[in-house]
């Protein structure tokens, strides 16, 4: 019997021949079929079927049969293939084919094109591979070859070229549109999880990447294990989250210790490139450098590898080119594995946990108090997640048990002590009794904001182990906990304050935002869907200052713009704004002017296509060497205000277009930015849209070293779209003005042309 036929038979039961006495097995008995609460799912083809007839028709279809045949062929190839490494750089596939031809006919040799450190040698018969594996040693051109069976991988069908791992980016507009269609807030919270969590294709890509890491690291550290932890596997994953990996070297160390004097033919560590390194005696910093070297030289697609030994948990950071994933590898972070299992347990214990965590994390990010990537004075996703879990522990009755309660449950728990910390808790959520709490996710979210709106973050210690907030320990506490404006204790590593990086300003902002959110959650706009198509529920909550509609001070967006400090540019002159001229077609005409010229707040190259309805404090166009009287000086010091409308997305695709223009001999600096804006406008169409994208009011007031530009969106302006526009303007406009000031200082003695000398 041919190997392909044998594999096809092993892959799943074939339909019984016509006229056979034995009845065919039911379609749900196929090993590729997974039963669902409603219907069935074919794991091989990633197709769902509503009932048994539909499932049977799919299993008889061409697509399923073709994939079964392809899987059988792949498995047969794996059983005839060898993984070969250790050869000299520059070794060709023909040389390897000639060498392994002594064991049997070689079908193909696939070289690692990127790194050139390994090859897959496929023989035509499995017997040839067995003869090669039976050979105790292999050598080619003076280099000892490491030969082992090719790893058998799980066959995964990709519905699209490239693996289908990347979904279309979920922008604020699409998120708002999707959530507004939900019937109530509870449905919005459930839909938020579906929109933000990793897709099956994205999970598969991460699994394949972990498999690749395992395969490469095993070559250098026999017996090691590459274990993912953190956001990818803790139940609270989001699009674009980092890939955190633990390289467990304890099995390798045990292997070295158990076979210190074994002969070369029987020692597994002899096949490793690092066989002459004692992992037990090697310092952690050197091990970290070794891991970085392996990543940099031997893992295909890995870029930007750098060791960070100064981190609290030393890691090696990297990015993967093909998947666009960023991640890190640590060699001593077993506590993170326990934290990951604990979060997974909480996510599986109650269906309300995940929607609540996703909503709070996105809300904190939109309010400027949460940072999903960590670092800086903001709360990272881990700290926000623990804060939500603590809140659920304190409900009456509790939604989640405390860590101490988990440890004392009368069920079998995995006893674990890591670095001296007791990390004992059940691993299976099925061992937990269902919660008696009947609150809905939307009511829990409102209560979360109410509880933390007046919470004493600086004077209490939040403990998930005990499920309560206790008074702060003395400064010289025995646990060595670092205290600060927000004290959130890790559930297992009791000397770690998860929010130690948070400063007093961020803690105050979190409390202030919670008060606003709690007030909004008491309104009808939170509980009821808008009949007029306005933002409601979560969409309104996620907007800045959503709790206080109509509060202009809270809803304003500020941008500090630098001003010249030289004597030639007086404070009043630096606050001047040029009005729209007839030739500007209703666009902003101002840009930072050289000394002696009016100061423009918004460059034309940036807001090309933005209309000015009517300046409330117009000033006459300035000519060369203008004179100023006392009235003009007083008016300039007070500032100016405009009502504006945005017609084109001049910020979308700007960076990519700028890079494309820079490849040639195009303009540079401000002239380049003007060209970029013009190109974007022409791309959208020559005619102006019938309605502007958004409207806002812009006002400016002078200060000692800068001019403060305040943007206030109109009530009907789409909040996600305006935030995109504002964030782009905030990062881009000050830098553009600084460049313009520099250009003006360089040519202050030269005559200026154009609209008052303010057009770049």
C-alpha positions, 0 to 999 in steps of 0.5 A: 500500500502506498504511503499516501493512501495509508495517510489518507486512511489514517486522516479520517474514515472514507465513505463506505462503498455503494452496496456495502452491508455495513452502514457508513459512520455518522458524519460527526464521527469524522476526526476532523469534525468538532461539535458546536452548541449549534451545528458542527465545524470542520477543523480541517477546512474551517467551515461550519455546518448547521446540521448533519446533512450539511456536514455530510455534504461538506465532507463529500465535497471537493474542497474537503477531499482535496485538503485531506489528500494534501494533508496526507501528502504533507505527512508523507513528506515529513516522514521522508525528510531530515532536518540538517544543520551544522554545515559550513556557510555557503554549502549548496543544496547539491552538496547536501544532496550528493552526501545524503544520496548515499542513503537513498535517492534524494527528492529535494533539498530546501535550504534556509535562504535567509540565514543559511544555517539549516536545510530540509532534505527529502528522500524518496523513500522513508527507508532512506531516511531511517538509514541516515538516522541510523548513522551515528555521525555525519560530517561534510567538508570537515563540519559535523552535521546534526541530523534529526527527523523533520518535525511533524507539524499540524496541517493548517489550512489558510483560506487566504494567501499569506495565512490570512492572519491580518485583519483589516485595522479596526479604526475608531470609526468602524468600532463606533459604527459596529457598537452603535448597531447593538441593541443594548450596552450588554450586547455592546460589551460582548461585541467589543470582545469579538472586535478586539480579540485575536482572530483564529488566524492570528492565533495560528500565526502565533502558534506557528511562530512559537513552534519555529522558536522551539525548533531553532532553540532545541538545536542549541539548548537540547530539551529546552521549552519555549512557553508563551505567556502574557496577553497572547494566552491569558484570555485577554488578548487584543489585536497587536499584543506582544508575543511574550515567551519564556525560554525554560532552560531547566531541562537543558541544565538537568541534561547537562548535569546528568551526562557530564562525562557521557561519550559523544555518541550517547550524549544529547548535549554533544549535538548542540552548538553550545555543548561546551558552555555550562549553563548552570555556571554561566551568568544570566547576562551572558545567557541573555546574550546567547539567546540574542545571538541565536535569535539574530542569526538563526531564526528566519524573519527576526529583526531588531534583536536587543538584550535588555538586561537592566529590565526588572525581568531581563528579556531579549526583545525582537520583531518578526518581519512577516507577521509584524509581531513584536515580542520578547524572550525571557529566561527567568520569569516563571512567575509570569506563567503563574500569573497567566494561568491565574488570569486565564482561570478568572476569564473562564470562571465567569462570562462577565469578566472578559467584557468588563476587562475589555471595556475598562481597558479601552476606556482608560486608553481613550481617557489618557490613563491607560497604556497597553504597551506599559512604560511611562506613568500610565496604567498598563493592561495588566494593572487595569485587569487586576483592578477589574478582578479586585472589583469583582472580588469585592462585589456582594456576592462576589463574582470571583473568589480571592486568591486566598480562597482559591488556595483553600478550596476543597478541590485538588489544586496544583501546589506551586512555590516559585521564588519563595512565593506560594502560587497554589490555586486550581488550574481548571475553572470547572472546579469553581462554584458558579457565582451567586451574583446576578448583576449584568455586565453593564451594571458592573461597569457602572459600579466599577466607575462609582467605586473608584471615583472616590477610592483612596488610591494613595492611602490604601493597598489593593490586595487580590490575595485577600480581596480587600483594600487594607491600610498601607504598610510602614515604609520599611515594610517586610515585603519590600513593597514600593509604595506610590500614588497607586498601590496595586499588589501582585496576587503572588509576588507580594513585594511587587507594586504593579502600579509603581510607575504611576505618578500622582497626576495619572492617579488623580486623572484616573479618579477624575475620569471615573467620576465623570464616567460614573455620572454618565452611566447614570444618564439615559444616554448610557442605558438606552439606544439613541433613536436619532443615530447619536453616540450612546452607551460605550461609544459615548463613554469612550469619547473624551469627557463623555460624562460631561457633555457641554463642558467646554473646558473638559472637551477642549483639545490643547496644542502648545505651539512654540514661538520665537523668543528673540527680541525681533519677535515681540510676544504680541506679534508672535500671537498674531494670526493671518486671516484668510485671503481672497487667493487662499480659497477659504484655507488657512493662510498662516504659518510661522513667520520670520521675525517681524512678520505675523505668526500664523497658527496653522500652516496652509500645507497642513490644513489644505482644504480646511475652510474658515467660516468667519474669524471672530477677531479679524486682522488686516493683511500685513505688508512689509515692515508693518506698523502696529498701534496700541489697539492692535497690540492689545488685540493680538495679546488677547488672541483670536478665534475661528470656526473651521471645517475639515474637508479632507483627511490630510493625515491619512497615509501621510507618512507612507506618501512622504517616504515615497516622495523622499525616494526621488528628488522631490522637495524637502521640509515644509515644501514636502509637507505642502506637496503631501497635502496637495497629493492627498487632496487630489487623491480624494477628488478634485471637487470638494465634498458636499459636506465637511468631515467635521467642524471645530472651533480653534482659538489661540492665546499667547503665553510666555514661551508658546502659543496655546492653540485650543480646538473644540469640536462641534457637538455633531463632529464624529469623535473618533475622526476628530481624535485622529485629526487632533492627535496628528495635529498635536504631534505634527504642528509644533515640529512644523512651526519650529522648522518654519521659525528656523527657516525664517531666522535664516532669511529674516533680512530677505524680502518675502513674497506671498500673503504677508510673507506667511505662506511656506 
